[in-house]
Structure formats: structure tokens, C-alpha cells
Amino acid sequence: MDLNKQIELEHLLFVERQCRSCKKFKNLLSDFYLTRKNRGSYPSAYSYECKDCTIQRITVNRLENKIFDKWEYPDW
């Protein structure tokens, strides 16, 4: 019995996943990033954080970690 042949894309179209950050249930294919392209359309290939939360997390972290604003040319 081969499970890979039984699971197709049609089975994943109606799958929802809960986001780790916002705790909302969202559509797996349209609201989550595909993290491993070589694994196909398996649910394990998608991230556990929705696209909106990922974008918000990255922008906040980039704003906090501006090291070049505090950097000065060395005075040797």
C-alpha cells in the first residue's frame, strides 16, 4: 500500500492549519509559505506561521537590528 500515490493535490485544497503566531485557522495552500520545494504538496512542506505573521515578524526584526545606524568609521 503506497500512501504517496493516494495523496494528491485535491486532498490538500481544503486543508486548514492553525498559525503559531496569531492562532487563526487559515488555508494551507494560499496562506502559508512553501518551505521545501522538493517535497511536493505534502502538508509538512508548508510552514507553521502564516504569510501575514511572517512578514510582520521579519519587518519588526529588521527595524530593531539596524547595526549600520550606530556604526562609525574606525578612528585609527
N, C-alpha and C positions, 0 to 999 in steps of 0.2 A: 504494500500500500504506500504510494508515493504522495505525500502531502503537498509537495511543491506543485504538482500538476492540478490539484484540486483547488488551490487558492489562486484566484485571478484578480484582475483589477476591479471587476464588477463587485467583488466582495468587499473591497475597501472603500467604495464610493460612499457608503452610508455609515462608515465607522467614525465615531467621535472620540476625542481624547480630552482629558482634563489638563489644563495648563498648570504647571507647577507654581507659577507666579501669581496669576490672577484667579486661579481656581475655577475658571469658567469652562464649560464644555464647548468645544469647537470642532469643526470639520477637520479631519486629519489631512486630507489632500490639499485643501485650499488655505488653511490657516496655520500650518506647521511647515518648517523648512525640512527639506530632504537632506539628511546629514551624510548619507553614504550612497552615492550614485550607483555603485556597482552591486548593491544588494537588491535592486529592483523596487517593487512596490510593496515590500513587506512592512508591517507596522513598526517593526524595530528599526527601520531605516530612517524614521522621522524623529525629530527632536521632541522633547517633552515640554518645551517652552514655546508658546505661540509666537507668531511673527511680530505682533504688536509689542509684546513684552520684551522680546529680544532687541528690537530697535530702541526701545526706551532704555533698556539696561546698557546698551553699548554707547548711546549718546551721553548718558549720565557719567559713565566711567571715563569716557574721553574728555569730558569737560573738567572732571576732577583731576585728571592726570596730565595736565599741561606742564611738562617739565621745562620746555623751552621758554616759557614766560619768565621764569625765575633764573634762568641761566645767564651768566655774564661771561664775557670773554676773559680768559685767564690773564692775570697781570704778572707775566714772568719777566 
